[in-house]
Amino acid sequence: MAKRLIRALPWMLTRVERRLCTTATATATETAAAVEGSESKPLYRRLSALGKAPKGSVVETMNGWLREGRAVTFIELMKDVRELRRYKRFDHALELMDWMENRGMTFSEGTHAIRLDLICKVKGIDAAESYFYSLPQLVQNQLTYGALLSNYCQKKMEDKAIAIFEKMKELNLTSGTLIHNNLLALYSKLGQPEKVLSLFQEMKSMDIPADNYSYSILINSYALLNDLNSIDKLIHELEEEHKDVIDWTIYSNLASIYMSAGLFDKTESALKKLEEIRDKRDRMPCHHLISLYASIGNLAEVNRVWKLLKSSFGKTTNTSYLVMFQALSKLDDLDALKQCFQEWEFAHLSYYDIRLVNVVIGTYLRKGMIKEAEFLWERAKQKGAGSDFRTFNYFIDYYLKHETSLALKCLEAATDLVKHDEWKPQQEMVTAFLKHFKETEDVDRAEAVCKCLKKLNCLDAGAYEYLLRTYVAAGRTEPSLLQRIKDDGIELNSLSKELLDKVCKLD
């Protein structure tokens, strides 16, 4: 059935008008010289450039900013906090808010709600609860309660979400649409469409208006119940009585549902309506049109919308090219994909985006065109794009089916690139490696795989069992394995213990 449309539920908080300025204790002459001679970046660019820098880096950056004699304002800093949140830099956003508090800046209810959300994302739900209950009673209002409810819902903590929702009811804090949308999203994530329908009726009885997001969840819930008639009735009702809540995302969602049900005429009808009401200043509707037309195999419409997209905007972005590449790959139109890739290469000489290269590499490998894929990978490296872990995944998957020794080399190369646990091989990939080396009685290469897994912090009892089976199949012993398994904190089952006894010659 169609994918559930679960988006983030950002808290729209009131704008704070208070301006608080802090300057470094430098003389006027020193300040002027520092500012005039500085070639430093604006504050947000400095903060965003911190990347994965450790805790304390935001404090150093802010203190350095003040030492240059520059002013900071509450509104500007909160804008930076929101931008950091937008790009999922939660730890730095929280550190910035902590710095603001230490400088004596007073938070409103809205900023307390943002901070609570950040605490949950960085330190966990227990810390967020402690922060909430430490707030003055006056600040425990709809915004801060709502932020806590939102986090319970995001973490699928149904009991706590319902408990705090009932408490909010007692305090008359549940009048907003957003509060109910959080619970609707929770029930949708938990696969409980009946509860979505029940809560939606409750919203109606309380005269709480549903918005675009509410209706999207309701539509998906009907889809989960295979109730397409109710979807049709709801869409008709919205088109007749609630046009203000309909945007292109409703029709995109509707098209996906019809497509999953095999109703391709209705799918195309929904896509036509999507195109009619799309925001012509936004590329995203065209991206959805291209992807959905590709999913139903309509190459002509894919090409038409692609031309429309390119003619509607002065520049065609990498993201737009990525969507088109994926569509052509899905349609298995290799010639068109090559042509589009050449067009992109010519238009983006300064930045070689590995995401786009990966689509072409993946298509080549799916067709067994290994030489073309390897050539393109090498070309990407020469262009400075390097590789990401998706590139390695593609090649490892291919080599596992054709030349396992090369797959192992790719695994080792990918492992060497990992710095912050940003990649681990999928379990199916690990099993394919270890199963092959057990069958070929290749202990050394099985050990090499386990060495990679240990570096990647994913060496487990299952991998050790395969390794032990490989030793037994090869008729080899290794007394040190007993201590290695203990050192790694691995608990073996009874079968693995028997294998270990054989390998270590403990009989």
SEKOL-558340 format. One record per residue (C-alpha): residue in three letters; x, y, z. Coordinates in steps of 0.001 Angstrom, whole numbers, plus 500000, padded with zeros to 6 digits. Layout:
SEKOL-558340
ALAXYZ
...
//
This chain:
SEKOL-558340
MET500000500000500000
ALA501082503595499585
LYS503828505012501711
ARG502715507004504684
LEU503191510726504378
ILE504874511447507717
ARG506662514742507737
ALA508368516571510578
LEU506051518698512689
PRO507979521936513335
TRP506734524119516127
MET505794527545514752
LEU506871529777517590
THR506128533434518210
ARG508764535876517034
VAL510701537517519834
GLU511212541243519337
ARG513607541846522200
ARG517132542841521127
LEU520057542093523417
CYS523489543274522409
THR526770542173523914
THR530161543512522894
ALA533697542566523778
THR535635544753526185
ALA537924546250523592
THR538724549887523039
ALA536942551729520248
THR540156551859518221
GLU540819548121518634
THR537222547322517706
ALA537299549393514549
ALA540616547875513497
ALA539382544344514155
VAL536212544809512132
GLU537873546742509314
GLY540742544278508936
SER538691541130509422
GLU538124538829506507
SER536083536502508675
LYS532816534908507666
PRO529400536046508916
LEU528379534423512185
TYR526096531718510791
ARG528672530715508205
ARG531196530290511013
LEU528760528144512974
SER527752526041509985
ALA531427525498509103
LEU531976523701512424
GLY530663520488510876
LYS531156517670513368
ALA533406519681515650
PRO533231518559519307
LYS531392520174522180
GLY532771523588523075
SER533411524681519514
VAL530287526863519434
VAL531359528606522645
GLU534801529283521158
THR533230530627517977
MET530834532918519842
ASN533500534230522207
GLY535780534868519244
TRP532981536812517571
LEU532618539023520645
ARG536375539561520927
GLU536220541123517471
GLY533868543716518905
ARG530830542454517062
ALA527263542647518362
VAL524847539761518661
THR521076540000519008
PHE518583537589520450
ILE516535537494517252
GLU519568536894515062
LEU520871534130517319
MET517491532387517367
LYS517483532560513583
ASP520855530782513649
VAL519458528191516069
ARG516581527494513692
GLU518933527160510730
LEU521144524717512634
ARG518037522696513529
ARG516920522753509919
TYR520159521064508884
LYS520001518624511828
ARG522926520215513660
PHE521108519697516930
ASP524156519533519203
HIS525504522871517968
ALA522063524483518135
LEU521703523403521768
GLU525206524579522621
LEU524358527974521125
MET521220528227523264
ASP523230527255526355
TRP525704530022525508
MET522823532491525141
GLU521501531581528574
ASN524962531961530113
ARG525151535473528604
GLY521990536406530502
MET519500536217527634
THR515970535446528809
PHE513950532864526921
SER510269533146526020
GLU507859530211526128
GLY508540529632522437
THR512306529486522828
HIS511940527179525827
ALA509965524848523537
ILE512753524890520961
ARG515341524203523639
LEU513306521316525031
ASP513126519771521574
LEU516888520131521125
ILE517585518618524547
CYS515506515599523583
LYS517367515146520308
VAL520825515576521850
LYS520464514153525373
GLY517359511995525179
ILE513774512040526375
ASP514655511744530097
ALA516692514952529948
ALA513874516675528053
GLU511365515647530726
SER513655516944533480
TYR513998520258531662
PHE510237520565531181
TYR509412519897534836
SER512117522350535945
LEU510409525188534084
PRO508290527688536030
GLN504564526871536022
LEU503883529909533857
VAL506176528592531131
GLN504540525154531132
ASN502030526182528496
GLN500765524921525146
LEU504121525469523431
THR506298523610525918
TYR503701520902526564
GLY503347520614522813
ALA507098520224522322
LEU507189517378524856
LEU504152515741523244
SER505783516061519832
ASN508880514221521031
TYR506834511442522625
CYS505035511027519304
GLN508248511074517273
LYS509667508353519514
LYS506417506340519283
MET505944506484523066
GLU502175506022522896
ASP501419505719526617
LYS503352508856527558
ALA501933510762524593
ILE498352509957525570
ALA499030510729529241
ILE500403514181528498
PHE497636514813525950
GLU495043514067528657
LYS496885516420531023
MET496792519112528339
LYS493048518522528014
GLU492628519185531740
LEU494531522454531301
ASN492549523433528170
LEU495702523326526045
THR494464521072523228
SER492603523577521077
GLY495235523720518344
THR495406521715515131
LEU499108521032515590
ILE498571519267518924
HIS496181516816517289
ASN498394516409514241
ASN501101515043516504
LEU498783512297517741
LEU497486511621514230
ALA501091511161513100
LEU501802508871516058
TYR498882506566515269
SER499864506561511606
LYS503460505584512443
LEU502206502830514741
GLY500002501433511966
GLN496764502213513823
PRO494538503788511142
GLU491345503176513141
LYS492656505484515882
VAL493432508122513251
LEU489812508019512091
SER488537508190515676
LEU490737511171516583
PHE489757512935513377
GLN486084512622514334
GLU486947513989517778
MET488586517012516126
LYS485397517597514139
SER483216517400517241
MET485477519942518990
ASP485459522271515947
ILE489227521959515628
PRO490043522684511984
ALA491999520084510049
ASP494811521301507819
ASN496607519877504812
TYR498733517624506994
SER495732516294508925
TYR493967515353505714
SER497114513736504312
ILE497282511419507322
LEU493557510692507054
ILE493916509783503368
ASN496804507442504154
SER494799505827506938
TYR491958505071504536
ALA494562503615502184
LEU495890501326504926
LEU492318500120505426
ASN491938499581501661
ASP489018502008501752
LEU489433503757498409
ASN485760504772498334
SER486244506900501444
ILE489321508468499849
ASP487312509389496755
LYS484519510876498891
LEU487006512849500983
ILE488782514275497930
HIS485424515299496443
GLU484494516980499736
LEU487802518845499876
GLU487516520000496264
GLU483978521263496896
GLU484196522702500416
HIS487819522997501590
LYS489898524065498622
ASP492061526132500964
VAL493667522988502446
ILE494400521343499101
ASP497873521750497700
TRP499925519673495294
THR501100517294498036
ILE497538515982498477
TYR497414514950494828
SER500947513554494921
ASN499950511381497858
LEU496710510424496114
ALA498570509431492941
SER500887507160494956
ILE497897505441496561
TYR496094504892493265
MET499318503630491687
SER499823501103494494
ALA496254499919493922
GLY496907499487490198
LEU494446502258489256
PHE496615503932486637
ASP493875506060485038
LYS493123507576488434
THR496856507962489024
GLU497264510031485870
SER494165512085486711
ALA495645512924490127
LEU498951513873488493
LYS497171516237486093
LYS495483517944489041
LEU498840518117490822
GLU500309519932487841
GLU497348522322487606
ILE497680523633491160
ARG501443523402491623
ASP503385526398492858
LYS505234527456489721
ARG508019528944491853
ASP508757525565493443
ARG510706522773491732
MET509433520086494077
PRO506072519455492346
CYS507890518786489069
HIS510241516417490877
HIS507257514442492170
LEU505619514434488744
ILE508763513049487113
SER509184510333489753
LEU505537509282489700
TYR505259509237485916
ALA508399507088485853
SER506820504726488380
ILE503893504072486025
GLY506207503742483016
ASN505131506912481209
LEU508353508055479520
ALA506591510655477363
GLU505237512493480408
VAL508601512228482166
ASN510262513970479218
ARG507501516581478965
VAL507703517543482647
TRP511520517570482444
LYS511351520124479625
LEU508786522117481605
LEU511049522096484661
LYS514111523262482728
SER512200526039480964
SER510592527279484198
PHE513819528005486065
GLY516981529805485071
LYS519226527040486346
THR518660523302486573
THR519899522144489961
ASN521755518960490823
THR518671517791492711
SER516540518147489581
TYR519091516196487557
LEU519182513548490278
VAL515408513084490059
MET515592512789486269
PHE518514510343486411
GLN516577508147488832
ALA513498508278486605
LEU515419507262483481
SER517170504489485403
LYS513800503207486630
LEU512491503321483050
ASP515599501415481916
ASP516322504027479232
LEU520111503831479246
ASP520626505937476112
ALA518548508796477516
LEU520343508480480860
LYS523751508745479158
GLN522599511794477197
CYS521209513476480302
PHE524418512680482195
GLN526531514306479478
GLU524286517368479601
TRP524735517571483372
GLU528508517115483123
PHE528761520019480694
ALA526557522281482840
HIS528242521471486177
LEU531940521537485454
SER532812523118488816
TYR531079520579491079
TYR530971516864490330
ASP528161515524492516
ILE528782511879493416
ARG525058511302494062
LEU524328511680490362
VAL527310509589489354
ASN526044506825491635
VAL522745506575489757
VAL524590505932486501
ILE527052503548488165
GLY524164501626489720
THR522445501388486332
TYR525609500152484628
LEU526181497503487287
ARG522583496343487132
LYS523163495690483436
GLY526509493975484047
MET528477496825482432
ILE531348496650484915
LYS533969498325482710
GLU531745501346482137
ALA530963501548485859
GLU534634501313486868
PHE535586503931484266
LEU532948506331485580
TRP534051505763489181
GLU537641506554488250
ARG536499509625486310
ALA534562510854489337
LYS537689510518491484
GLN539689512518488935
LYS537009515210489008
GLY537373515465492784
ALA534054513824493648
GLY535703510892495395
SER533284508238496600
ASP530535507954499119
PHE529387504782500795
ARG526598504247498285
THR529291503917495604
PHE530991501200497636
ASN527661499471498263
TYR527003499247494528
PHE530406497773493732
ILE530471495420496720
ASP527044494040495768
TYR528186493521492186
TYR531531491935493039
LEU529924489614495593
LYS528093488006492687
HIS531090487876490359
GLU534486488279492081
THR534424488080495865
SER538077489025496331
LEU537368492430494754
ALA534269492789496925
LEU536478492299499988
LYS538913494958498770
CYS535993497379498390
LEU534774496523501889
GLU538232497202503333
ALA538518500493501417
ALA535092501626502638
THR535983500653506214
ASP539120502788506089
LEU537013505829505131
VAL534616505570508076
LYS535304508182510749
HIS532152508631512825
ASP530100505425512485
GLU528431506922509396
TRP528336503592507575
LYS527908499923508320
PRO527423497140505747
GLN523923495731505539
GLN523381492383507237
GLU522633490709503893
MET526021491869502612
VAL527865490577505688
THR526094487225505447
ALA526946486914501745
PHE530640487482502484
LEU530867485064505389
LYS528714482390503777
HIS530911482427500654
PHE534154482183502622
LYS532728479357504746
GLU531800477437501605
THR535256478031500097
GLU536915477253503479
ASP538804480555503237
VAL539663481339506855
ASP541970484259506097
ARG539350486183504142
ALA536655485391506689
GLU539000486852509307
ALA539489489916507088
VAL535726490473506989
CYS535505490160510779
LYS538375492625511131
CYS536364495157509114
LEU533249494487511174
LYS535171495089514384
LYS536459498436513086
LEU532891499346512177
ASN531571498347515626
CYS529229495715514213
LEU531038492444514925
ASP528408490224516546
ALA527706486633517582
GLY526349485776514141
ALA529578486807512436
TYR531620484840514955
GLU529487481754514326
TYR530228481967510592
LEU533920482440511381
LEU533946479394513660
ARG532162477317511020
THR534795478394508499
TYR537621477251510800
VAL535893473899511310
ALA535250473446507574
ALA538907474212506827
GLY540119471896509589
ARG542066474710511247
THR542439475599514909
GLU542971478936516615
PRO543273478903520451
SER543236482723520659
LEU539615482890519502
LEU538304482142522989
GLN539965485232524455
ARG539061487377521442
ILE535390486545521841
LYS535547487337525570
ASP537332490634524904
ASP534652491606522381
GLY531907490913524920
ILE530171488405522657
GLU527651485943524113
LEU527639482688522140
ASN524757480240521871
SER525234476548522666
LEU525985475598519047
SER528640478294518709
LYS530209477161521981
GLU530547473645520579
LEU532193475072517466
LEU534507477169519640
ASP535575474077521580
LYS536564472393518319
VAL538437475416516984
CYS540282475987520252
LYS540811472242520838
LEU539211472413524277
ASP537723468873524139
//
